[in-house]
Amino acid sequence: MCDERKSLALKLYEINAFKFGDFKMKTGINSPVYFDLRVIVSYPHVMKNVADLIASHIKEHQLTAKHICGVPYTALPLATLVSVHQGTPMLLRRKEAKDYGTKKLIEGLFSAGDTCLIVEDVVTSGSSVLETVRDLEKEGIIVEYAVVVVDREQGAVANIIKHNVRIHSLFTLSFLLKTLNEAGKIKSDTVDAVAKYIAASQISSDVSLQNLQQNVPTDFSRTKLSFEKRATLTKSDVAKKLFNLMSSKKTNLCLAADLTKAEEILNIADICGPYICVLKTHVDIIDDFNDAFIKNLRLLAEKHNFLLMEDRKFADIGNTVSLQYGKGIYKIADWADLVTAHTLTGRSILQGLKAGFKDSTADVQKRGVFLLAELSNSGNLIDAKYLEAVNKIATEGADIDFIAGIVCQSAKCFNFPGLVQLTPGVKIDDSADQLGQQYQTPENVVKERGADIGVVGRGIIQAKTAQKAAALYRDRLWAAYTDRIALEK
């Protein structure tokens, strides 16, 4: 059973059912770890494994009850599978009563005096379980047991037992951390930081959450963490490579080489290569694009140790995107370490990009995408709902290992530290051009806006001496980053 639990714990981590960062919880306090078991509905085999473990736990510990009730909404599919597995009748609890018909909160066939076992995904304070207990007891139903997938070890067990309900868990947060550490997925300092958080954030019915919030350590805010630390938390191999590259080379400067001649781009790449971590291109504006240009550009990237990003901003249906990425005269999948994409078409944009590797010689694990969440020009139409959707796509689903980062203008755009924030529109002269582009200083984008990488184009390309300009931007962006993590410690 222990090996089976460990295997499932690793699988849940792989599908991003739990992640590390700085997350606002239902209780109002911030947490360095967040569980989102809703994603398991997209992985039927994982959902079945979880439900089978719940059923086995119920049988092993002889947790007898006439009914099963899942806490809405995440636990409902798990309770359903357990009900079918055991042949135990299920009850449905609504979050709010209907204003028509029977107006019942509890649906199903039951009688006063019946017993019911509650299934829940995650417990912190235990409030959701207790709300379900309350509604069941109003109907005369007796609740003795609750089985949860994850106990965050923050007081739920003690809070729930006060109401004569015994809680059983498949996983504790400590067990998950130990399992991930032993498997090499997280470092010991991550385990220690979360343990410190657990100790400082015990929640009981008589604790003031306001006072608790003041004492909870927030070690996992992504802007507080070093690039080395964040390299251990990412799910993307390319993001890990980029974090480590920036750390070892001591640069978080991306050069936007928006030039129209191949030779000009190669020259600026060679001159500025020692100072940058990423070179960003728009190959469709190059008048004399050819295979020799790409070969020479790759050689320069290896010589100076920087990654290549093609700022294609893919935004079409999956099939078209796969062709744009892997076919045509540019064959972007063959040479660009990173690309950019909108999420207007939803998750299919990622599936389309991955399909572009069908005839490519490149390894998809060595490639990554930056999703566009915000733009730097005035008057753009992106809103809060779109930002929320981008964040969801970037941190959930089967393609998260392909997502290296987010292109945005605000530290609040996302909180998962395993993603890289790329912010364009950096210029020491923080003005605007005549076409709506708005500029920010290196210090502003890094310290105030949360950028990990600042993108500079005309500030370097149009400088009298590109090399000196690149060195200056590199120094100021890096100093802003080191100041940011030093001030937060």
C-alpha positions in Angstrom: 0.0 0.0 0.0 2.8 2.4 0.9 4.5 1.9 -2.5 1.2 2.5 -4.2 0.6 5.7 -2.3 4.1 6.9 -3.2 3.6 6.2 -6.9 0.3 8.1 -6.8 1.8 11.0 -4.9 4.5 11.4 -7.7 1.8 11.2 -10.4 -0.3 13.9 -8.7 2.8 16.1 -8.7 3.5 15.4 -12.3 0.0 16.5 -13.4 0.3 19.6 -11.2 -2.4 18.6 -8.7 -0.3 20.4 -6.2 2.2 23.1 -6.7 4.5 25.4 -4.9 4.2 29.2 -4.8 2.4 31.9 -2.8 -1.3 31.2 -2.8 -4.3 32.8 -1.1 -6.3 30.2 0.7 -10.0 30.0 1.5 -9.1 30.6 5.1 -7.6 34.0 4.1 -4.0 33.1 4.8 -1.3 32.6 2.3 0.3 29.2 1.7 3.5 28.1 -0.1 1.8 25.0 -1.4 -1.6 24.7 -3.2 -3.6 21.5 -3.9 -5.9 21.5 -6.9 -7.3 18.0 -7.3 -9.8 19.2 -9.8 -7.3 18.5 -12.5 -7.7 14.7 -11.9 -10.9 14.7 -13.9 -8.8 15.1 -17.0 -6.7 12.0 -16.0 -9.2 9.1 -15.6 -6.5 6.6 -14.6 -5.3 8.9 -11.8 -8.9 9.6 -10.7 -9.6 5.8 -10.6 -6.4 5.2 -8.6 -7.4 7.8 -6.0 -10.9 6.4 -5.7 -9.6 2.8 -5.4 -7.3 3.9 -2.6 -10.2 5.6 -0.8 -12.3 2.4 -1.2 -9.4 0.3 0.1 -8.9 2.5 3.0 -12.6 2.4 4.0 -12.5 -1.4 3.8 -9.2 -1.8 5.7 -10.3 0.4 8.5 -13.9 -0.9 8.5 -15.5 2.5 8.2 -19.0 1.3 7.8 -21.8 3.6 6.7 -25.1 3.3 4.8 -24.4 6.2 2.5 -21.5 8.1 0.9 -21.5 11.9 0.4 -18.9 13.9 -1.5 -18.1 17.5 -0.4 -19.0 19.6 -3.4 -17.6 20.0 -5.9 -14.1 18.4 -6.4 -14.9 15.3 -4.2 -18.1 14.5 -6.1 -16.5 12.4 -8.9 -14.4 10.6 -6.3 -17.4 9.8 -4.1 -19.3 8.6 -7.1 -16.5 6.1 -8.1 -16.3 4.9 -4.5 -20.1 4.5 -4.4 -20.0 2.4 -7.5 -16.9 0.4 -6.4 -18.5 -0.5 -3.1 -22.1 -0.6 -4.1 -22.9 1.9 -1.4 -25.8 4.4 -2.0 -24.7 8.0 -2.5 -26.1 11.2 -1.3 -25.7 14.6 -3.0 -25.2 17.7 -1.0 -26.0 21.0 -2.7 -24.0 24.1 -1.9 -27.2 26.1 -1.8 -30.8 25.0 -1.9 -32.9 25.3 -5.0 -35.5 28.1 -5.0 -37.9 25.9 -6.8 -39.2 22.3 -6.5 -38.4 20.5 -3.3 -35.8 23.1 -2.3 -33.7 20.3 -0.7 -30.0 20.6 0.2 -29.5 16.8 0.4 -30.6 14.7 -2.6 -31.0 10.9 -2.5 -33.1 8.3 -0.7 -32.4 8.3 3.1 -34.1 8.1 6.4 -33.5 9.8 9.7 -30.9 7.8 11.7 -29.0 6.6 8.6 -25.2 6.8 8.7 -23.1 8.5 6.1 -19.4 8.7 5.3 -18.0 11.9 3.8 -15.4 12.0 1.1 -13.3 15.2 0.6 -10.3 16.1 -1.5 -8.2 18.4 0.7 -8.7 19.7 4.3 -7.0 22.7 5.9 -9.2 24.0 8.7 -11.9 21.4 8.0 -14.7 23.9 7.4 -16.0 22.4 4.2 -16.3 19.0 5.8 -18.1 20.5 8.8 -20.5 22.4 6.5 -21.4 19.0 5.0 -21.8 17.4 8.4 -24.1 20.2 9.4 -26.4 19.9 6.4 -26.6 16.1 6.7 -27.3 16.3 10.5 -30.2 18.7 9.8 -31.8 15.8 7.9 -31.2 13.4 10.9 -28.3 11.7 9.2 -25.4 10.5 11.4 -21.8 11.2 10.3 -19.0 9.3 12.1 -16.2 9.3 9.5 -14.7 11.4 6.8 -12.0 10.2 4.3 -9.9 12.9 2.6 -7.2 12.6 0.0 -4.9 15.2 1.5 -4.6 16.5 5.1 -2.6 19.7 5.1 -1.9 19.2 8.8 -3.1 22.6 9.8 -5.7 21.7 12.4 -8.6 20.1 10.4 -8.3 16.8 12.3 -8.6 18.5 15.7 -11.4 20.8 14.5 -13.5 18.0 13.0 -13.1 15.6 15.9 -14.7 18.2 18.2 -17.9 17.4 16.3 -17.5 13.7 16.9 -16.4 12.9 13.4 -13.2 11.0 12.8 -11.1 12.0 9.8 -8.9 9.6 7.8 -6.5 10.7 5.1 -4.7 9.0 2.2 -1.9 11.5 2.3 -0.6 14.1 4.8 1.4 17.1 3.5 4.5 15.7 5.4 4.2 12.4 3.6 3.9 14.1 0.2 6.9 16.3 0.9 9.0 13.4 2.1 8.1 11.3 -1.0 8.9 14.1 -3.4 12.2 14.8 -1.7 13.2 11.1 -1.8 12.4 11.0 -5.5 14.5 14.1 -6.2 11.6 16.2 -7.2 12.1 18.9 -4.5 15.0 20.0 -2.4 15.3 19.6 1.4 15.1 23.4 1.8 11.6 23.3 0.2 10.6 20.6 2.7 12.0 22.7 5.6 10.3 25.9 4.4 6.9 24.2 4.1 7.4 22.6 7.5 8.0 26.0 9.0 4.8 27.2 7.4 2.7 24.3 8.8 4.1 25.0 12.3 3.2 28.7 12.1 -0.3 28.2 10.5 -2.3 25.9 12.7 -6.0 26.8 12.5 -8.5 26.2 15.2 -12.0 27.5 15.8 -10.7 30.1 18.3 -7.8 31.4 16.4 -7.9 34.9 14.7 -7.1 34.4 11.1 -5.9 38.0 10.9 -3.3 37.4 13.6 -2.4 34.1 12.1 -1.7 35.7 8.7 0.8 38.0 10.3 2.8 35.0 11.6 2.8 32.8 8.5 6.1 32.8 6.6 5.8 33.5 2.9 9.0 32.0 1.7 7.5 30.9 -1.6 6.5 34.1 -3.2 8.1 33.8 -6.6 9.6 37.3 -6.6 11.4 36.4 -3.4 13.0 33.3 -4.6 16.3 33.0 -6.4 16.5 31.7 -10.0 18.5 28.6 -8.6 15.6 27.9 -6.2 12.9 28.2 -8.8 14.8 25.9 -11.2 14.0 23.1 -8.8 10.3 23.9 -8.8 9.6 24.1 -12.5 8.0 21.4 -14.6 9.6 22.6 -17.8 13.1 21.4 -18.8 13.6 24.6 -20.9 12.5 26.8 -18.0 15.0 24.9 -15.7 17.7 25.5 -18.3 16.9 29.2 -18.5 16.8 29.7 -14.7 20.2 28.0 -14.4 21.6 29.9 -17.4 20.5 33.3 -15.9 22.0 32.3 -12.6 25.4 31.2 -13.9 25.8 33.9 -16.5 24.3 36.6 -14.2 22.0 38.1 -16.8 18.3 38.5 -17.1 18.4 40.5 -20.3 16.6 39.5 -23.5 17.6 41.3 -26.7 14.8 41.9 -29.2 16.7 41.7 -32.5 13.9 43.3 -34.6 16.1 43.8 -37.7 15.3 43.0 -41.3 18.7 41.9 -42.5 20.2 38.5 -41.6 23.8 39.9 -41.3 22.6 42.7 -39.0 21.0 40.2 -36.7 24.1 38.0 -36.6 26.3 40.9 -35.9 24.2 42.2 -33.0 23.9 38.7 -31.6 27.7 38.3 -31.7 28.3 41.7 -30.1 25.7 41.4 -27.4 25.8 37.7 -26.9 28.0 37.8 -23.8 25.4 40.0 -22.0 22.1 38.3 -22.8 20.2 35.1 -21.7 17.7 35.2 -24.7 17.8 36.5 -28.2 14.3 37.2 -29.5 13.6 37.3 -33.2 10.8 37.9 -35.7 12.0 35.8 -38.6 9.1 36.8 -40.9 10.5 40.4 -41.1 13.9 39.2 -42.4 14.3 40.1 -46.1 17.1 37.6 -46.8 16.2 34.7 -44.5 17.9 31.4 -45.4 19.1 28.2 -43.8 22.7 29.5 -43.4 21.4 32.3 -41.2 19.7 29.8 -38.8 22.9 27.7 -38.7 25.0 30.7 -37.9 22.6 31.9 -35.3 22.6 28.6 -33.5 26.4 28.6 -33.5 26.4 32.1 -31.9 23.8 30.9 -29.3 26.1 28.0 -28.4 29.2 30.3 -28.4 27.7 32.9 -26.0 25.3 30.6 -24.1 21.9 32.2 -24.8 18.6 30.7 -25.9 16.7 31.6 -29.0 13.1 32.8 -28.9 11.0 33.2 -32.0 8.3 35.8 -31.1 5.8 34.3 -33.5 2.8 34.8 -31.2 0.9 31.8 -32.6 -2.8 32.3 -32.3 -4.6 29.9 -34.8 -6.3 26.6 -34.6 -4.2 23.6 -33.7 -3.7 22.1 -37.2 -2.6 25.5 -38.7 -0.3 26.2 -35.7 1.4 22.8 -36.1 2.1 23.7 -39.8 3.3 27.2 -38.9 5.6 25.8 -36.3 7.1 22.8 -38.0 6.7 23.5 -41.8 7.3 26.3 -44.3 10.5 28.0 -45.0 11.2 28.9 -41.4 10.8 25.4 -39.7 10.7 27.2 -36.3 10.5 24.0 -34.3 13.9 22.9 -35.6 15.9 25.8 -34.1 13.9 28.0 -31.7 14.3 27.0 -28.0 11.3 29.1 -27.2 8.3 30.6 -29.0 5.4 32.8 -27.9 1.7 32.1 -28.3 -1.7 33.6 -27.5 -4.3 31.4 -25.8 -7.3 32.7 -27.8 -8.0 29.2 -29.1 -7.6 27.6 -25.6 -5.5 24.5 -24.8 -5.5 23.4 -28.5 -2.7 26.0 -29.1 -0.4 23.8 -27.1 -1.5 20.6 -28.7 -1.0 22.2 -32.1 2.5 23.3 -31.2 3.4 19.9 -30.0 2.1 18.4 -33.2 4.6 20.6 -35.1 7.3 18.2 -34.0 6.0 15.3 -36.1 8.6 15.7 -38.8 11.1 17.8 -36.8 14.5 16.5 -35.8 14.2 18.5 -32.5 13.2 17.1 -29.1 10.0 18.5 -27.7 11.5 18.3 -24.2 14.1 20.8 -25.3 11.6 23.3 -26.5 9.1 25.6 -24.6 6.5 28.2 -25.1 5.7 31.5 -23.4 2.0 32.3 -23.2 1.0 35.9 -23.7 -1.1 37.2 -20.8 -0.5 40.9 -21.1 0.8 43.3 -23.7 3.0 46.4 -23.3 1.1 48.6 -25.8 -1.7 51.0 -24.8 -5.3 50.3 -25.7 -4.9 46.5 -25.9 -8.1 44.5 -25.2 -6.9 41.9 -22.7 -9.0 41.8 -19.5 -9.0 40.1 -16.1 -11.0 37.1 -17.4 -8.4 36.4 -20.1 -5.6 36.6 -17.5 -7.3 34.1 -15.4 -7.7 31.7 -18.3 -4.0 32.0 -19.3 -3.0 31.3 -15.7 -5.2 28.2 -15.6 -3.8 26.8 -18.9 -0.3 27.5 -17.7 -0.6 25.6 -14.5 -3.1 22.8 -15.2 -3.4 20.0 -17.7 -1.1 17.5 -19.6 1.0 20.2 -21.4 2.4 22.1 -18.4 5.9 20.7 -19.0 5.9 22.5 -22.4 5.1 25.9 -20.8 8.3 27.8 -19.8 6.7 31.1 -18.8 4.3 34.0 -19.2 4.7 37.2 -21.1 3.1 39.9 -18.9 3.4 43.3 -17.3 2.5 42.6 -13.6 3.8 40.5 -10.8 0.1 39.6 -9.9 -0.4 37.9 -13.3 0.6 34.5 -11.9 2.2 33.1 -8.7 3.7 29.7 -9.7 7.5 30.1 -9.2 8.3 27.5 -11.8 7.3 29.8 -14.6 9.4 32.6 -16.0 8.0 36.1 -16.3 9.1 37.9 -19.5 8.3 41.6 -19.7 8.8 43.6 -22.9 9.0 47.3 -23.2 12.2 48.0 -21.2 14.1 51.2 -21.8 16.2 53.4 -19.6 14.3 56.4 -21.1 10.8 55.3 -19.8 8.8 57.1 -22.5 6.6 55.9 -25.3 6.8 55.7 -29.1 4.3 57.1 -31.6 2.7 53.6 -32.1 1.5 53.0 -28.6 4.5 51.1 -27.1 5.0 52.1 -23.5 8.4 51.7 -21.9 9.5 51.0 -18.3 12.9 51.3 -16.7 14.9 48.1 -15.8 14.3 48.8 -12.1 10.6 49.3 -12.5 9.9 46.1 -14.5 11.9 43.9 -12.1 11.1 45.3 -8.7 7.6 46.7 -9.2 6.2 44.6 -12.0 7.9 41.3 -11.1 9.8 40.6 -14.3 12.4 37.8 -14.3 13.6 38.8 -17.8 13.4 42.3 -19.3 13.2 42.6 -23.0 15.2 45.4 -24.6 15.1 46.2 -28.3 15.6 49.8 -29.6 17.4 50.8 -26.4 20.3 48.6 -27.5 19.9 48.4 -31.3 19.7 52.1 -31.8 22.4 53.0 -29.3 25.7 54.5 -30.5 27.6 51.5 -29.1 25.4 48.4 -28.8 27.9 46.5 -26.7 28.1 49.2 -24.0 24.3 49.5 -24.1 23.8 45.8 -23.7 26.3 45.7 -20.8 24.5 48.6 -19.1 21.0 47.0 -19.4 22.5 43.7 -18.3 24.0 45.3 -15.2 20.9 47.3 -14.2 18.4 44.4 -14.8 20.6 42.0 -12.8 21.1 44.5 -10.0 17.4 45.0 -9.8 16.8 41.3 -9.5 19.5 40.8 -6.8 18.1 43.8 -4.9 14.6 42.3 -5.2 15.4 38.9 -3.6 17.8 40.5 -1.0 15.1 42.9 0.2 12.6 40.2 0.5 14.8 37.9 2.7 
